[in-house]
Amino acid sequence: MNREILNKYLEFLNNSNVYDAFEAYIFFNIAPVVDGVKPASLVRITNRMNFLTLWDDIKEKIKIHGIEHLELKTHCGNSVVIFYNKEMLNEYVNRKDIREFLDNNGYAECSTIDTMLENLKNKFHNTCPHEIGIFLGYPLEDTKEFIKNEGQNCLLCGYWKVYNDEESARCIFQKYDNAKRKILNLIVNKNVRNLYCI
C-alpha cells in the first residue's frame, strides 16, 4: 500500500474520537469492496481504542450500502469479520474453475453463497483456511501456488502473495490503493456518512 495514504490514515486515527476512528478503520479496510473492485475484505477488530466494544454495540445495526458482513470468528479479544458484496462474491465463487477448486476443498455440498460463507466460518474456527483467498477475490492460480509453496517463494507480496501475473497484480493493487485514497478523502472531509446508515 502507498506509504502516503497509510500515513494520512494513521494520522486521522490518532487525532479522532473513538467513533470516528472506528468508522475510519472499517471503511479504510473495506474501501476496495465499497468501490466495487474487490468482492470481499477481511477485517480484524480488536479492542484497541475500544473498537471491539463499539463493534459489539453496533454490529447488528450497521448497514453499509451494498455491503454485507459475517463474523467469522471471535477469540481472545479479536473478531474477524468478512465484509462482502454478495452479488460480486457470488459471481466470482461460481466461476467454473473457482467452483471446482472450492468443491475439492470442502464446499461441494454448498449450494448458495450463504452456505459457502457458513462453511468458511465453520472451518475458520480451527484455522484460517487457505481458500479464504478465493473469497477475498485473489486469483485462483496464486491461491493454489500459495498453498503449494506454503506461502514462500512469491514474486511479489502486496495485498496477497503473487506467484503468477505480477503486472496484472500490480494493476489490481493500484485499484485497491485508489479505492482507499477515495475513502480516505471522504473520511478526512467527514463525508463518509452517506455510504452507510446505523
C-alpha positions, 0 to 999 in steps of 0.5 A: 500500500502507498506509504502516503495514504497509510500515513494520512490514515494513521494520522486521522486515527490518532487525532479522532474520537473513538467513533470516528476512528472506528468508522475510519478503520472499517471503511479504510479496510473495506474501501476496495469492496465499497468501490466495487473492485474487490468482492470481499475484505477481511477485517480484524477488530480488536479492542484497541481504542475500544473498537471491539466494544463499539463493534459489539454495540453496533454490529447488528445495526450497521448497514453499509450500502451494498455491503454485507458482513459475517463474523467469522470468528471471535477469540481472545479479544479479536473478531474477524469479520468478512465484509462482502458484496454478495452479488460480486462474491457470488459471481466470482465463487461460481466461476467454473474453475473457482467452483471446482477448486472450492468443491475439492476443498470442502464446499461441494455440498454448498449450494448458495453463497450463504452456505459457502460463507457458513462453511468458511466460518465453520472451518475458520474456527480451527484455522484460517483456511487457505481458500479464504483467498478465493473469497477475498477475490485473489486469483485462483492460480496464486491461491493454489501456488500459495498453498503449494509453496506454503506461502514462500517463494512469491514474486511479489507480496502486496495485498496477497502473495503473487506467484503468477501475473505480477503486472496484472497484480500490480494493476489490481493493487493500484485499484485497491490503493485508489479505492482507499485514497477515495475513502480516505478523502471522504473520511478526512472531509467527514463525508463518509456518512452517506455510504452507510446508515446505523 
